[in-house]
Amino acid sequence: MRSITTFDLQYAHRFYGFQGEAQYLHGHTGVLTIEVEDTVNEGVNMVYPCNEIQKVAWDVLKNFDHALVLREDDPLLPAILDVYEKQGIKNGHPQNKMKGEAFKTPLATAYPDCRLVVTKETMTVEGMIKIVYDLLKEKLNIAKITFTSGVNAGSAEFETKNNIERCPLCGITLNKEGVCPKCGYKKK
């Protein structure tokens, strides 16, 4: 069975090196859907609480919201960073409250202080799915990710193989010590 949750993401990007409209810097409202699969946890009668999926995923996904996403070889990148430096916002600003945890993977690097994600490949819907799966595959039993951005949509299904121990009282993942970080339950 699956628990499913969605996220709305506002971002700007461009397809550097492409022909047509997408080569221009433009923005989107993207809708990301994550499906988590597992057995129904008898204690709470659900696979995984959707609000907890949102908390786990949002820690990294907030880096994409109201952010600029550029490919690492895009010549706009140094120009943007130069402007941010001159404005005094490259290393953050007190009003920048949407910061997620910085991350660096083979597919993308997040620079939360300047609301920027730099990607290895062009950030298409398919590219976003690959990045999100890479960031969350060890934290959630992701069975499917769908990303819709404008008229574009992509979807990928994954084999769930994690054996994630969940709390019988609230359904979330137990930490390494077998303790629920939400309610304090301790595995015996």
N, C-alpha and C positions, 0 to 999 in steps of 0.2 A: 504494500500500500504506500501512498505518497502524501506528503504534506507539501503544499505549494504556496509560495509567496512571490510578490512582485515588488519592484522598485521603479520609481520614476527618476531618471537622470537627465539633467540639462547639461549639455557640453558643446564645445566648438571644436572643429577639426577641419582638415582638408586632405585630399588625396594628392599628395605631392607626386608629380611626374605623370599623372593621369591626364587624359584629354577630356574636355567637357566641363560641365558646371561644378563638379565635385573638386576640381583643382583650386577653386576659390575658397578662402576661409569662410565657413558657414556654421550655423548652430543647429542642434537637434534637441528634441525631447525623445529620449529613449526609454523603452519599457523593458526591463529585464525580469524574466520569470525564472525562478529556481525551484526545481522539484527534487525533494529529498525522499529517498526510498529506504524503507526498513520494515521490520515487523511492528505491529501495533504494540506499544509499551502498555502492558496490562495495568500498571498502576495509575496511569493517566489517560488511557484509552485513546492514544494518538501516536503517530509515528514520531513526530518532533514538533514542539510548539512553534507555530508560524512566527510569533513575535520573537522567539529566540533565534530562529533562522535569520530574521531581519537584523537582530543585534550582532550576530556573528558575522554576517555578510557585510553589514553597513560599516563595520570597522575599517574595511578596505575599500568598499565601493564609494564611500563619501569622497574619496580622492578624485573620482570621476565627475562628481556633481558640481556644476558651475565651474568647470575646469576647461582648460585648453589641452587637447590631446594632439601631439605632433609626433611624426616619425623622426627618429634620431638623426637622419641625414637631411631633414628639411631645412633649407637655408633661412626660413623664417625663425627657427629656434634661437640662434644667436641674437638676432635682431630683437625678438621678444624679451629675451633675458637682459639685453642692453637697456631697453626701455624700462623694464622693471627695476633695474639697478638705478637708473637715473631718477625714477619716481620714489625710490627708497622702499619698494615693496618686495624685492626679490627674496629677501630673507624673512618675510612675514610682515604682518601689520596687525595691530590690536583688533581691528574689525574682521580679520580673517578667522572666523570661528568654525568653519566647516572642515577643519583639517582631520584627515584620517592618519593612521600610522604610515610613515614612509615605508616603501617597500622597493625591492630590487629583485627582479626575476629575469630569466633569459628573454622573456617577452616584453616586459615593461618595467619602468622605474617611475615611482611617484615622488614628486617634490611638493609636499603639501603646503609648505610656506608660501610658494608662489602659484598655487592652484594649477599645477602643470603635471601632466603624465606624458612621458616620452616612451614611445613604442618602437620595437624592432621592425615591425611590419605596419603597413597602413591600417588604421583603425576602422575596419569595416565591421558589419554586424558579426561576421564570422570571426574576425580578429578579436572582438570584444568577448565572444563566447570562450575562445581559447584562453584569453587572459584571466577571465573570471574563474574558469575551471581550475587553472593552474594555481590561483591564489587560495581557493577554498577546498580543493579536493581532499586535503588531510583533515579538515575541520567538520565537513558535512558529507553524508552519503549522497552525493549528487547523482541523480538518475537522468536529469534532463535540464538543459538551459536553453531558453529562447530569448532572443533579443530582437526587438523591433525598434527601428529608428527611421522616422518618416515613413516612406513607402517601402523601405527595405526591411526584411526579416530573415532571420536565420535560426536554426535550431540544431541541437546535437544531443544525442543520448549517450550515456556513459554506463559502464558496468560498475555497480556499487560493490565494493570489496572491503570497505573499512568495517571493522568490528568495533563500533563506537559504543562504549558502555554508557547507558543513560540512567538518570535518577528515576526510581520508581514512584517518587512523589510529585515531581514536576516535569520530568521528561527530558531535561537537558543533559548535555555531556558532562560526565564526571571528570574531575581533573586527574592528574597523574597519581595522586594519593588516594583516589577513590572517593573523593568528597565532592558533593554538589556545591558549586560556587554560588548558587542562588538560594537554596534553602538549608544547606548545611548537612544534609543526609550523608552518612558515612557507610560505605560498603563494608559488609562484614566478611 
